[in-house]
Structures are given as structure tokens and as C-alpha cells.
Amino acid sequence: MGRGPGRPRRGDRNMDRSGPGPRGETMGPGGPPAVLMVHGLDSTMNPSRLFNIFCMYGDVNKIKFLMTKKGIAMVEMKNSRGADNVLNHLNRAKVLGSQISISPSKHREVVVYNSAPGILEDGSENVQVFVNSRFLRYSTEKKAAKNRLVDPSKILHFFALPLEVDEDFVLKLLEDKGCPTPTSISMHKSEVCSAGLLEFDSTEEAMDTAAIANHMQGTHKGTRYLMKIAFTGKKSMPVENYEEAKPTAAVKAKDKKEDEVEINLSRNFND
């Protein structure tokens, strides 16, 4: 069966992708929507948490967890450029205790039926649409320019918090959400918001925190906040433009316990 007049070959990345897309939607310069298959997802993963990670590499249209096959989801990216970014940076990553594998799908879109959605183990719905989400980070050229395409690392950047919050406030937010405990935190105050860096013991712990806590919302002293998270690609805490990184309480307690053991051993030796 031929390709038909004007139909591009599959996989031709240099083709002109502007113009009408599936169902008549207009495609931008990044190409038509592209669907990814994600395998190996933990039972604690859901569409919102998967979005929290994928959104750092491109805009997500829809996410659908398969009810008949556990641990598998279909993710429709806004364009093929975002899909390529996800494949390049997140394939084989570890998150929430599982290593995920990502591959292109033959489907052109994720179909969302009008029937009642399925319910996942954590009680959330198996399908979520993000087309009009205010959390999209590539919806305009100005927004897209603020993103850095880097591999996940053990250091996260958080931002968009109120100016008056401190390190303890951030750490309490993460603790209440059940996130891994950071080993150190560094804060930075701009003219409009608080931002900072979080260092973890491993990249996997940073991934877990991004999945759970990205786009966390709440109110602090009458001011609504939205905590945003991004990967930094850094392997050590930088000091430029940031306050000196401070060990968290958990690390201080561990160091104190080790000091006490060392003191006791020293006393026993001297006795």
C-alpha cells in the first residue's frame, strides 16, 4: 500500500510538520503529536506524577495508564521534539522504586473515551488530559527558553515559592508529602520569589521527589504558592548566587550520632 500523495515517510525528521495535524489540529514547528509507551511503572505512579517528570522535557497532551496491563502508560506529547527529549533523557531512569523503559508508539494519539475512567491502586483516575494545563513549560517560545534539557541528577532546583519562606518550610513540605529527605538545601531570594537547590543521596531520590512534589500547591500566611521543580544536571551543589548549603536536620542527627559513637569508643579505649 503506497504512502499516498504528499504523505511523508515515517521517521523523516526533516519534513515540514506545520499545517493540519490529526483531527484538524494545527501543528507547530516541533511537529505533530507523538505517543510514547512507558513500561515498568510502579503501582504508586499515576498520571499526575508522570506528568511532573515528563513536563520538564516537553508539553504533555494526555496520559493514559492501561488498566489491562499493569505498569504501562501511554503518553501523548504535544510534538515529536518533546517526545525525543523524553526518550533522550528519561529512558531507563529509576523512579519510585522501578526502572522505566520508554519507546515510541505506533499510535498517533491517546484516545480518551467518554466512558467512566479506570481507577488506579492509589485511587486516582487512569486518564488525565493536560492540553490546557497551566503547568505546561513549552507552550510559548518565552517559556520554552527558560528550560534546560539535562539528564536527571541528585540535585533539584525549586522555585516560585513566597519570599518569606525558609529552609525549614521547604523541608516540612517535602516531609508531609512523603518525599525522600534531602542531605542539604540552599536558598536564594530574588525580587519576586524564593528559590533554591536540594541535594539528595542519589538521582533516584531526586526523581522520586520531582514526581511527588513538583507543582505542589498550598497557602502560606494567606499567600497562595505553587512549588515548581526542575532538574539541574549538576553533580555537586554550586555556591555562586546561593547561600551556603546547609545540612538538613536528618543529616545533622546522623552526624551527631556518629560523633557520640566516636566519643564512646575513645573513652573505652582510654579506660
C-alpha positions in Angstrom: 0.0 0.0 0.0 1.5 3.4 -1.0 2.1 6.4 1.1 -0.4 8.5 -0.8 0.3 11.9 -2.3 2.1 14.3 0.0 2.3 11.9 2.9 5.8 11.9 4.5 7.7 8.8 5.2 7.7 7.5 8.8 10.7 8.7 10.7 11.6 11.6 8.3 12.6 14.2 10.8 13.4 16.9 8.3 9.9 17.1 6.9 7.8 20.2 7.2 5.5 19.4 10.1 3.5 22.6 10.1 -0.1 22.6 8.9 -3.1 20.5 9.9 -2.5 17.6 12.2 -4.6 14.7 13.5 -8.3 15.7 13.6 -7.5 19.0 12.0 -5.4 20.5 14.9 -2.6 22.9 13.9 0.9 21.6 14.4 3.7 23.9 15.4 7.4 23.7 14.3 8.0 20.9 16.8 6.0 18.5 14.7 2.7 16.6 15.2 1.7 14.9 18.5 3.8 11.9 19.3 2.8 9.0 21.6 5.3 7.2 23.9 4.8 3.9 25.6 6.2 3.8 29.2 6.8 0.4 30.8 7.9 -0.7 34.3 5.9 1.9 36.3 5.5 1.3 40.0 2.0 0.9 41.5 2.4 4.3 43.3 2.8 6.1 40.0 -0.1 7.9 38.4 -0.8 10.4 35.5 0.0 13.5 37.6 3.3 12.1 38.9 4.4 11.0 35.5 3.4 14.4 34.1 5.5 16.1 36.8 8.6 14.5 35.3 7.8 14.5 31.6 6.7 18.1 31.6 10.4 19.2 32.1 11.2 18.0 28.6 8.2 18.9 26.5 4.5 19.7 26.8 2.2 16.7 27.5 -1.2 16.4 26.0 -2.6 13.3 27.7 -1.5 10.4 29.8 -3.4 7.1 30.0 -2.5 4.2 32.3 -3.6 0.8 30.8 -6.0 -1.0 33.1 -5.5 -4.4 31.5 -1.7 -4.3 31.6 -0.2 -3.1 34.9 2.7 -0.8 35.0 2.2 0.5 31.4 1.1 4.0 30.3 0.7 5.8 27.0 1.9 9.4 27.0 0.9 11.8 24.2 3.4 14.6 23.8 2.4 17.8 22.1 5.1 17.3 19.4 7.8 14.9 18.3 10.5 17.2 19.6 9.2 16.8 23.2 9.0 13.0 22.7 12.6 12.9 21.5 13.7 14.9 24.6 11.9 12.5 26.9 13.5 9.5 25.1 17.0 11.0 25.3 16.9 12.0 29.0 14.4 9.7 30.8 14.6 6.3 29.2 15.9 3.6 31.7 15.6 6.1 34.6 14.7 4.9 38.0 11.7 6.4 39.8 9.5 5.3 42.7 11.5 2.1 43.0 11.2 0.9 39.4 13.3 1.4 36.3 11.2 2.6 33.4 11.6 2.0 29.8 10.3 4.4 27.1 9.7 3.7 23.5 7.9 5.3 20.5 4.3 4.0 19.9 2.7 3.3 16.6 -0.4 5.2 17.8 -0.8 8.8 16.6 -2.7 9.9 19.6 -4.0 8.7 23.0 -7.7 8.2 22.7 -9.8 9.3 25.6 -13.3 7.8 25.7 -16.3 9.4 27.3 -16.9 6.3 29.5 -16.0 6.3 33.1 -12.3 6.2 33.7 -10.5 3.4 35.4 -9.3 3.8 39.0 -5.6 3.1 39.9 -4.4 1.5 43.1 -3.8 4.9 44.7 -7.4 5.9 44.0 -6.6 8.3 41.1 -8.1 8.1 37.6 -6.1 6.3 34.9 -6.5 9.0 32.3 -5.7 12.7 32.6 -5.7 15.5 29.9 -3.1 18.3 30.2 -3.7 20.2 27.0 -4.9 23.4 28.8 -2.8 22.9 31.9 -1.1 26.0 33.3 1.9 23.8 34.2 3.0 23.4 30.6 6.5 24.7 30.2 6.9 24.9 26.5 3.6 26.4 25.4 5.3 29.6 24.3 8.8 30.4 23.0 9.4 32.6 26.1 8.5 29.7 28.4 10.5 27.2 26.4 13.6 29.3 26.6 13.7 29.1 30.4 14.1 25.3 30.3 17.3 23.4 30.4 17.4 20.0 28.8 19.6 18.0 31.1 19.7 14.5 32.5 18.3 13.9 35.9 20.8 14.2 38.7 20.8 14.2 42.5 20.4 18.0 42.8 17.0 19.6 42.1 16.1 23.3 41.6 12.9 24.5 43.2 11.4 27.9 42.6 8.2 30.1 42.7 7.8 30.0 46.5 6.8 33.1 48.5 9.7 35.3 49.6 9.1 34.9 53.3 9.6 31.1 53.4 12.8 29.5 54.7 14.6 26.2 54.5 12.5 24.6 57.3 9.3 25.4 55.4 10.6 23.7 52.3 11.8 20.6 54.2 8.4 20.3 56.0 6.6 20.4 52.7 8.6 17.5 51.4 8.3 15.6 54.6 4.5 16.0 54.6 4.3 14.7 51.0 6.4 11.6 51.9 9.4 12.6 49.8 13.0 11.4 50.4 14.9 13.6 52.9 17.4 15.9 51.2 21.0 15.8 52.5 21.4 19.6 52.1 19.4 22.7 51.0 20.5 26.1 49.7 18.1 29.1 49.4 18.1 32.1 47.1 15.8 35.1 47.3 15.0 37.1 44.1 12.9 40.2 43.9 9.7 38.1 43.4 10.1 34.7 44.9 12.2 32.2 46.9 14.2 29.5 45.0 16.9 27.1 45.9 18.6 23.8 45.5 18.0 20.4 47.1 20.7 17.7 47.2 19.8 14.1 47.7 21.8 10.9 48.3 21.0 9.7 44.8 19.5 10.6 41.5 16.6 8.2 42.2 15.7 10.1 45.3 15.7 13.3 43.4 13.5 11.7 40.7 11.0 10.5 43.4 10.8 14.0 44.8 10.2 15.6 41.4 7.4 13.1 40.7 5.7 13.6 44.1 6.3 17.3 44.9 6.5 19.2 41.6 3.6 21.6 41.2 2.7 21.3 44.9 0.2 24.0 45.9 -0.9 25.5 49.2 -1.2 28.6 51.3 1.4 30.3 53.5 0.3 33.2 55.7 -2.6 34.0 53.4 -0.4 33.8 50.3 -1.1 31.0 47.8 2.0 29.3 46.4 3.0 26.8 43.8 6.3 25.0 44.2 7.9 24.1 40.9 10.8 21.7 40.4 13.4 21.2 37.7 16.4 19.0 37.1 19.7 20.9 37.3 22.1 18.3 35.7 24.6 19.2 38.4 26.5 16.6 40.4 27.5 18.9 43.2 26.0 21.9 45.0 27.1 25.2 43.4 27.8 28.2 45.6 27.5 31.1 43.2 24.4 33.2 43.8 23.3 30.9 46.5 23.7 30.9 50.3 26.0 28.2 51.7 24.3 24.8 51.5 23.1 23.8 54.9 22.9 20.1 56.1 19.3 19.1 56.8 18.2 18.0 60.3 18.4 14.4 59.3 22.0 14.7 58.3 22.8 16.7 61.5 21.2 13.9 63.6 23.2 11.3 61.8 26.5 13.2 62.2 25.7 13.8 65.9 25.1 10.0 66.4 28.4 9.2 64.7 30.2 11.7 66.9 28.7 10.2 70.0 29.8 6.7 68.9 33.3 8.0 68.2 33.5 9.7 71.7 32.3 6.5 73.4 34.9 4.4 71.5 37.6 6.9 72.5 36.6 6.7 76.2 36.5 2.9 76.2 40.0 2.9 74.6 41.4 5.3 77.2 39.9 3.3 80.0 
